[in-house]
Amino acid sequence: MRSHIEGKTAFLSDKLLPGNDFCLKSFFELLRDHRWRNEEEIRFYANGREGPCSDTWSKAIRPNGSLNLDTLIHLKASKTSIYVKRVELMDQRLRELAATLAQTGYFNVTIAAMYSPAGARSTPSHIDVCDVLAVQLHGTKKWKVDSFAQTANAHPRQSEARPESFEFIDASEHTTRVGDALFIPRGHVHHAMANERDSLHLVINLLPLTWFDVISELVQDLGDTDETFRSSVLDAGHQGHSRPAGIESSSWLGRISDLDALREAAQQMMRARAREHMTNSFGQLFSKSADDLL
């Protein structure tokens, strides 16, 4: 949390996630057993190529959506990295991990996995539109991370937040080994390369609650609860509408300009998010009270 607020890269070590037993074998079994539907689920990055390789999808994935072991061997030999999005939806252990990390309600959490053959570069230089915690599960990886954010407060709605390449301004280098984690704030240019062994790391995406999220939620609630805001702007003064919704909205906008009121709304939204993650898929409680987590 402190690193997120300060917007600084942070290196964490000594078995950050000792309870997680997702490993390289688990990843290969997932690749073999899952039926892949599109490139939003799995992407391939050939060593030295900019961006994901769409042609690799057509060559690697069979018409039934399967990916066999012979293909994996070929991808490894050609130094092609494999990136799987939303892997927490495919593995129960990672689903539990995401739920645990999201208990505070401050971050929405998704998890991806990146496999890179020995000596292969994972992805081209890029930024992420959320904070990232990269957790090394197998092998080692050398990271290059810029010290400054090149896109302030990057957000998924910013289509320009992921151009094809970036230039580093003031970069630092880090090497992650099994059990290490590297925190990379959103907007910071970075890339990574596997060392002498195959590498697997989790990409834990931490999208923080923003003031835009809070205000958007308040507007949505207003539309759900006050029918005047759902009326047509052409209805003002007709069909029994004594006051047009625009007049009411002016008063409402005045209320949300109160910082204390916004902070309370943010706390309520965090509590609501936390309650959604209070139980795992088996109905087991992670905590007794969401308020204890805030």
Protein Blocks (a to p, Z undefined) as FASTA:
>chain_A
ZZmmnopacddeehlblmbccdfklmmmmmmmpccfbfklpccddehiacjafklmmmmp
cfkopacfklmmmmmmnopacddehklmmpmklmmmmmmmmmnomaccddddddddehia
fbdcdddfbdcddddfbhcddddddfbdfbghiafklmklmcfbdcdfbdcdddddehia
cdddehiacdddddfbccdddddddddddfklmmmmmmmmmmmmmmklmpcfklgopahi
abdfklmmmmmmmmmmpmklmmmmmmmmmmmmmmmmmpcfkopafbfblklmZZ
